[in-house]
Amino acid sequence: MPRELTPQNVFMDRFLLEPKVQRVWDIPHATWFTLMGVGGGLFIVGRVLSLEGRLGTWLGMPAADLISFLCIAVGGLILIADLGKPMRFVRAVLNPGTSWISRGAIADFVFLIVGGMLVLPNLAIGSARPFSWLPWDASAANAAGGTLEIVAIAAAVVVTFYAGQVLANPRAIPYWNSAAIPLQFLLSSLALSMAAVMTMEVVVGDRRPGLFFARSPVTAGQLWVMAAFLGGLALSIVGHLWTKREVPGKSHSLELLVRGRYRLPFVGGVLVAGTVVPAVLALIAIPATGARNALSVAVFAILVPAAFYLRLITLRVGIFPPVKAIPSGNGATVGGRQPSLPG
């Protein structure tokens, strides 16, 4: 080895770049992920179960669909604000071949445009319906409406799924680089969306005094589906905690989640109080028909913060693994570099 490339200090033949917690993605991104999940999931659940007509209307259009559009639109604005300069956003949208952010942004636009077209004929302003001439209605009762609904549902599936895949696709952060992350985000979104649908059913289903506990529009089938989503979410969380525990980087993330600063909010909050408890409440509500309204609303109230904190804590335990490097003597290092965040 030439003298100029020989390390000047024998104690510096090798050194370790310590594990680093990512500091870029935090509350705005957790909010973005949550809004995308519940926005897409609410549209999927409402349309697949054909409930959009039973959940109330605003200006003649299905309220559940409009809430879905609002969530996606606000989430999109957060994404644009995070990307900063307009040209960065354009580059992100034009890179669907390799970027899940790009695929998700395109799906956002398709969903808002096609979904908006689907409900537009039902728009009522006073007694006027200015778009009633369009050859479909919001219930997708004919071929044209059915086609728009299918396209919107497909886009909503991508919207609901892609946030988790944004994290899982790159290998930079081992805890994120797992199929368990998009699965957790998807199941969490579907559970929250089902809870939102049931809560809307309770609110608009029967407003007569004294009937809040007496009769419920929520069905046993909906509660079983809710319990299944939450059971799958709990299994995916536990499975992810127990697999590949020795992998550098993931082991550091698990230390924070299981024994460190996030043990109580994650294990006690997200997993137990935010997943197991609402699943149990859903199962209790199946035979307890007189309490279904109250239990459905309670599940929704629990799942809103639980969904957000699942995503926030997942982001905050994103740790780059330690990297061994050998000084080359010319200021460079050999043997590894700190990888970048997904984008």
Order of alpha helices (4+ residues) and beta strands (2+ residues): beta-beta-alpha-beta-beta-alpha-alpha-alpha-alpha-alpha-alpha-alpha-alpha-alpha-beta-beta-beta
